[in-house]
Amino acid sequence: MTEFAYESKLDVRFRDLDPVGHVNNAVYATYCEQARIDYFQDALKVEGSDVNTVLANVEINYRKPIEGLGELTIALGVSEVGNTSFEMEYELSFEDEVVATASSVQVVIDPETKEPAPIPNEWRERIENFDI
């Protein structure tokens, strides 16, 4: 597994499976979302309700299907930081095999105007101390 600054563990649930017994492709984005929220809480010390970001882009590269139930490990970290946005990289593993990689771009927004806003300095410092 590639080195990442943070890992989140999630359970593959029965509801995630499609009729042929593997995780539906759309669920992978939900796994990344949950890992991202875990990262905000654990690494950036920001509660989910205080995360004023919108998802601007997500890309998922599927390598192997997740078949059946079990524990999924999502390794992730911030790979690039801009003025109002940052990019995150993900590596999803199931039964010790990488099943997908992904990336996303989050844009910080002002909660009142809904316009892009600068990344808070405390987030930037925590990202740099945690990831870089």
Helices and strands as residue ranges (DSSP letters): E 6-12, G 14-16, H 27-42, G 48-50, E 53-62, E 70-81, E 85-94, E 97-108, H 121-130
